[in-house]
Amino acid sequence: MTVTAITERLATLRARVLQACRQAGRDPGGVAIVGVSKRHPPAAVRAARAAGLHDFGENYVQEAVAKITQTTAACWHFIGLMQANKTRAIAGHFDWAQTVTSLQLATRLSAQRPFHAPELQVCLQVQPEPAAGRGGVPAAALAGLAEEVAALPRLRLRGLMFMPLAGLDEAALRAEFRRVHGLYMELRELGHELDTLSMGMSDDLELAIAEGSTMLRVGTALFGARSHATPGDAGASREQEGP
C-alpha cells in the first residue's frame, strides 16, 4: 500500500475519531491510534510511518521483530497472546506489552527488560465476565495483580486492554466496554496512576470511545484486508486476533 493510500485512510480514521469524540463530549487528543500491522509487509508499516502514524501493534513476535528492525522512530505494542517463551523477545524489542495476564509473565518481562532501555509500558488484559475462548485477568483478580505488577522494576503499569468476543450485538458490546471502563476507574481509585484503556477496533471504535477508550487498535481500516497465512511463530494459530 502506498503512502498516499495510507495517508487517505489515516485521515478518514482520524475524522471518525474526531466525530466520535465530539458526540461523546471528549477531547480527541485523549484517544491514541495504534495501527495493527500484523500480517502486513514491512513496506506497509514504512508507508504508514511516513504518513504520520507513530504507534504499531503486532501479535506475532517473529513477524514483528523483522518489521521493528526495518522501521525507524516508531513505538511498538505487543498485542498478541503472551507466551512465556516469547517474553524475552517482547521485553527486548517492544515499547508496550498490552496483554499481561499473570504475575509470572510480568516478572519475566521485568527480569528480561534490558537495563539500558526505558521502562516497558504494560497493560493488563482483562476478562470482565468469564466466557469460553476468552483470555485475560478475571475481574476479581485484577486489583491484586495490578498491585503486584506495579511493584516490579523496569515496568510501568499504564492501564487495561480488552478484547471482546466476536459476534456481540451493539448493546452487549457497549455493556462490556462500560464494565471494563468501570474496572479501570476502580484501579485508579485504588491509587494506580493509570492513563490507558486500550479497547476499540475498526468496526466498534465509536462505541469504545463513547465508553471511555483512550487507545484504539485499528488494522483493517488502515491497512485493508490482511493475509491469513500463518506466521512462523510456534503457537501462532492460538494467538488472539487483533482488529
N, C-alpha and C positions, 0 to 999 in steps of 0.2 A: 504494500500500500504506500502511495506517495505521501510526501509531506503535505501537499495541497489537500489531498483527500482526508488525511488525519486532522489537519487544521480545521477543515469544514465540519467534521464530526465532533471535534472538541468544542467548537463554537456552538454547535447545536446542543451538545450536552450541557455546557455552561448556561445556556439560555434556559434549559429545563430546570436546572438547579436554581437559577435566579427566580424563575416563576414560582417554583415550589416554595422557596424561602419567603417570597412575598406573601403567598397565600397563608403560610404558617406564622407570619409575623416575625421571621427570623432574619438575622444578618447572614447574607450568603458567604461572607468571609469566614464564617464559622463552620463551613462544610467543605472538607477536602475531598479531592477525587484521586483515587488510586486506579490506574489503568491496569486491568488484569490481562497480562500478555502471555499467559500460558498457551502453549501450542501455536504461537505465532512466531515468525522468524525474527532474528536479531535486527534485520533491516526495518521491520515494522516498529520495533522499540526505538531505534535510532530516529525514525521519521517522527514518532510521537514526541521524542525528546526535543527534536528540532522545532516542533510545533508549539512547544512550551509546556508540555506535561513533565512533571518532575518526579512523581511517585508511581512505582510499578509493583504489581503483585504477581507472585508466582507460586504455583502449587507443587512443582516438582524440582527438587534440589539440583539434580544433574543438569536438567534443561536450563535452569535459572543461572547456574554458575557460568555457563557458556555465554549467556547474554550479559551478565554483570561485567564480565571481563572485556566486553566489546562496546560498552556504553559508559560514557563519562558523565560525571556530576549528576547522578540520579540517586534517588532514595528507593531502596528495595525492601519490600514487605513479603515475608513468608506467610502464605495463607492456606497452605495445604494441611492435610493430616500429618501431624508431627510424630515421627517415629524416633525411638531412642538412638538408633544407629545413624540418624541424619543430623543430630543436634550439633555435632562439631562443625559440619559444613554450614549449617544455619548460623551458628554463632560467629563463624569466621567470615561470612560473605554478606549477610543481610544486615539492614539497619533496624528492622522491626521483625518481631516474631508474634504474629497475631493469634496463634492457635495453641497456646499453652493450656493444658488441661490437667496437669498434675505437678506436685512438688518435685517429683523425680525429674521430669523434663526441665523444669525451671532450674533445678540445681545443676543439671548437666550444662545447660546454656550458660549459667553463671560461671561455672568452673572452666568452660571451654571458650569463653569470650576472650579474645586477645587483649592483653594488658594495655597495648598501645591504642586500642580502639575506644571510641566513646561508648557510653552505656548502651546496651541493647534495649530498644524500646519494646515493651511487652504488653500484650493484651491477653486476657483470659477468655477463651472461647466458652460461652455459657450455654447451657441447656435449660431453658426456662421451665419446660414440662417434659417429663420422661416420655420417650417415644422410640419405637423400633427404628433402627437405622440412623439415629441422631447422635452425634458426638457432642462433647462439651462437659463442662463442670455443672453438676446439678445445683439448682438454686440454693439448696440447704447447705451445701459445702462451700459456697462461693466466698463468704466472708472470711472463713478460716484460711482458705488457700490464698486469698488476697493478702492477708496479714503475713503469711509465710513468704510469699514471693516478694513482697515489698521490702522485706528484710535482707534479701540476698544482694551481695555485691555485684557490680558490673551490669546490673539490670535496673531498668526504671519501669515500674508498673504505670501504664498510661490509661488503661480502661478495659472495656469489654468488646468482644467480637461475637457476632451472632450470624448463624447460617440457618435460615428457616427451612422447613421441609418443603419439598416441591408439591405443587398442586393445591395449595391453600387458597380459599377464596379471599376476597378483599377484607371481609370482616374478621376472619380468623387470623389473617396476616397482620392486620392492624393491631389486633389484641396481643399477638406475640411481640410485636415491636414495642408496644406500650409496656408489656410486662418486663422486657429486657431493660427498657429505659428506667423503670422503677427499681430494678436491681442495681443499675448503675448509680442512681441517686442515693440508694441506701448505702452503698460503699462510700460515696462522697460524704454522707452524713456521719459515717464512722471515722472520718478524718483522712481518708485517702485522697491525695491530690490528683484526681483523675480528670482528664480533659478529652478523652477519646471514646466514642461509641461507634464502632465500626459495624454498620448494618445498612443494607440497601444495595441493590444491583440494577442492571439495565432496565428490568421490567417493573421494579417496585420502588424506585428511588424517591418518588413523590411521597408515597406513604411513609417511607423511612424518615424523610426529612420532617414530615408533619409530626412524627412521634419522637423526634429528638436526635436523630443520627447526626454525627459530626464528621463521619468519614464514609464515603461510598466506594464500593469495589465494582468497577464497571469494565466489562470486557467487550461484549458484543456491540454495544452502542458506539464504541470507539474503533474496534479493530475488525468488526464484521464476524461472520461465522468462522469458527476455528476447525482445524483438522481434528479428527477423532483418532488419529494414530496414537498408539500407546507409547509414551516416552520411555526412556531407558531405565528409569529408577526402579529398583526392586520394590514390589508392592504398590506401584503407581496406580494400578486399577482400583485399589482400595482408598485412594486419596479422594477427599471430597472435591466435588466440582465447585468451581467459583462461578461468577456471573456469566 
